[in-house]
C-alpha cells in the first residue's frame, strides 16, 4: 500500500511538472494535474490540501533531486566544486526557468519571503559539510549554521540573478566567480588561495 501511495504521489508530481512546464503555474489547476495523471481531483486532495501545497512538494522534489547527499569531501577546492556544481544544476532546472519566465512574482515570493523545506534541507546539508571541513581544518572556524546560511545566500543570489548578468558573466565565468566567492568566504585565515 505504501508503494501504491508513493507511485500515486509521483504520478501527480510528474503531471504537475508537465502542466507547469507547458502552461505556467497560474494556468495550472488541480483538474489539469489530475487529468494529466489520469486520476481524480479527489485523489490529488488526499495527498495535498491544494495546488500550492502540491507546488511546494514539487519544488522540494526537484531541488532535492539535484542536491548531493552524503559523501565526503577532503579539501576546500573539492567542497567549492561540489557547491558550484549543485548551484549550476539548480539553475538549470526546467521548473525554475519556467517559474522565472512565467510566474516571476511567485518565484520572488518563494525566494524572498519564505524559507521553505527545500532551503532548510539544503542549509542542513551545507552545514554538515562545513562542519566536516572545519573538523578536517580546511574550512575556517565559526558557527557552521551561520556559515551555511551565508553560503546559501551567496549561491541562491547567484542562481536567481545569473540571467541578469549573463553579458558580463557567461556560464563558465559565472561558475568560476561563484567558486572564487565560496573559497574566499570559507578559507581559513592565512590559507593559500
MOCORLIN-V116036 format. One record per residue. N is the residue number from 1. RES is the residue in one letter. PSI is psi as a letter, one per 20 degrees, with the letter a starting at -180 (999 if undefined). Layout:
BEGIN
<<N | RES | PSI> <N | RES | PSI>>
END
This chain:
BEGIN
<<1 | X | h> <2 | X | h> <3 | X | h> <4 | X | g> <5 | X | g> <6 | X | g> <7 | X | h> <8 | X | g> <9 | X | g> <10 | X | g> <11 | X | g> <12 | X | g> <13 | X | g> <14 | X | g> <15 | X | g> <16 | X | g> <17 | X | g> <18 | X | g> <19 | X | g> <20 | X | g> <21 | X | h> <22 | X | h> <23 | X | i> <24 | X | r> <25 | X | g> <26 | X | h> <27 | X | j> <28 | X | p> <29 | X | r> <30 | X | h> <31 | X | g> <32 | X | g> <33 | X | g> <34 | X | g> <35 | X | g> <36 | X | h> <37 | X | i> <38 | X | l> <39 | X | r> <40 | X | q> <41 | X | h> <42 | X | h> <43 | X | g> <44 | X | g> <45 | X | i> <46 | X | h> <47 | X | h> <48 | X | q> <49 | X | h> <50 | X | r> <51 | X | h> <52 | X | g> <53 | X | h> <54 | X | g> <55 | X | g> <56 | X | g> <57 | X | h> <58 | X | g> <59 | X | g> <60 | X | g> <61 | X | g> <62 | X | g> <63 | X | g> <64 | X | h> <65 | X | h> <66 | X | i> <67 | X | p> <68 | X | p> <69 | X | p> <70 | X | a> <71 | X | q> <72 | X | q> <73 | X | q> <74 | X | j> <75 | X | r> <76 | X | h> <77 | X | g> <78 | X | g> <79 | X | g> <80 | X | g> <81 | X | g> <82 | X | g> <83 | X | g> <84 | X | g> <85 | X | g> <86 | X | g> <87 | X | g> <88 | X | g> <89 | X | g> <90 | X | g> <91 | X | h> <92 | X | i> <93 | X | p> <94 | X | h> <95 | X | g> <96 | X | h> <97 | X | g> <98 | X | g> <99 | X | g> <100 | X | g> <101 | X | g> <102 | X | i> <103 | X | l> <104 | X | h> <105 | X | g> <106 | X | g> <107 | X | g> <108 | X | g> <109 | X | g> <110 | X | h> <111 | X | g> <112 | X | h> <113 | X | i> <114 | X | q> <115 | X | o> <116 | X | a> <117 | X | g> <118 | X | g> <119 | X | h> <120 | X | g> <121 | X | g> <122 | X | g> <123 | X | g> <124 | X | g> <125 | X | g> <126 | X | g> <127 | X | g> <128 | X | g> <129 | X | h> <130 | X | h> <131 | X | g> <132 | X | h> <133 | X | h> <134 | X | g> <135 | X | h> <136 | X | i> <137 | X | j> <138 | X | j> <139 | X | p> <140 | X | r> <141 | X | r> <142 | X | r> <143 | X | o> <144 | X | h> <145 | X | h> <146 | X | g> <147 | X | g> <148 | X | h> <149 | X | g> <150 | X | h> <151 | X | g> <152 | X | g> <153 | X | g> <154 | X | g> <155 | X | g> <156 | X | g> <157 | X | g> <158 | X | h> <159 | X | g> <160 | X | h> <161 | X | i> <162 | X | g> <163 | X | h> <164 | X | h> <165 | X | j> <166 | X | h> <167 | X | h> <168 | X | h> <169 | X | m> <170 | X | r> <171 | X | g> <172 | X | h> <173 | X | h> <174 | X | g> <175 | X | g> <176 | X | g> <177 | X | h> <178 | X | g> <179 | X | g> <180 | X | g> <181 | X | g> <182 | X | g> <183 | X | g> <184 | X | h> <185 | X | h> <186 | X | i> <187 | X | p> <188 | X | q> <189 | X | p> <190 | X | i> <191 | X | q> <192 | X | q> <193 | X | 999>>
END
